Amino acid sequence: AAAAAAGVASPADKERFICIYPAYLNNKKTIAEGRRIPIDKAVENPTSTEIQDVCAAVGFNVLLEKNKMYPREWNRDVQYRGRVRIQLKQDDGNPCLPQFPTRKSVMLYAAETIPKLKTRTQKMGGSDQSLQQGEGGKKGKGKKKK
């Protein structure tokens, strides 16, 4: 068994990919519920597909595991399912992408980029709203509730 375990140690092995669950980036969650980045940098209900999209786009070796659930996620809906595995380091232990040395840097990047995805900007309805989202995001939300 020891020999088998040693064989898995390569960072290029899928087993060694880091896992990113959507909960890590979700501004609707508390730290206790699994959020791992500051709430002002987090995204509203990100999906594993969105995380996969932005990470693959920047050049990561990405694996989407659609049926995995975040253990603390009580909601079993399909949109909350899934986790993304990302190869963070090469065999020699160096980052695959120098600008992303840590899993935190990947999470922050994903959370920053997901709101810019086409699928997100279209959902907003008008193109104007998606432009304002950055600066006055909170104001816009208040108006919509009427």
GIDAKA-V331464 format. One record per backbone hydrogen bond with DSSP energy under -0.5 kcal/mol. CO is the residue of the C=O (numbers start at 1). NH is the residue of the N-H. Records with the same first field share a line. If there is no record, write none. Layout:
CO = NH, NH
This chain:
1 = 5
2 = 6
3 = 7
4 = 8
5 = 8, 9
6 = 9
7 = 10
10 = 13
13 = 16
14 = 17
18 = 86
19 = 21
20 = 84
21 = 24
22 = 25
23 = 26
24 = 36, 37
25 = 27, 43
26 = 29
30 = 35
31 = 34
38 = 41, 42
39 = 42
43 = 27, 45
47 = 51
48 = 52
49 = 53
50 = 54
51 = 55
52 = 56
53 = 57
54 = 58
55 = 60
56 = 59
60 = 62
61 = 87
63 = 65, 85
64 = 66
65 = 68, 83
68 = 82
70 = 73
72 = 74
74 = 76
77 = 80
78 = 81
81 = 48
82 = 22
83 = 65
84 = 20
85 = 63
86 = 18, 88
88 = 96, 97
90 = 93
94 = 90
96 = 98
97 = 100
102 = 106
103 = 107
104 = 108
105 = 109
106 = 110
107 = 111
108 = 112
109 = 113
110 = 114
111 = 115
113 = 116
114 = 117
117 = 120, 121
118 = 122
119 = 123
120 = 124
122 = 125
124 = 126
126 = 130
127 = 131
128 = 131, 132
129 = 133
131 = 134
132 = 136
133 = 137
136 = 140
137 = 141
138 = 142
139 = 143
140 = 144
141 = 145
142 = 145
143 = 146
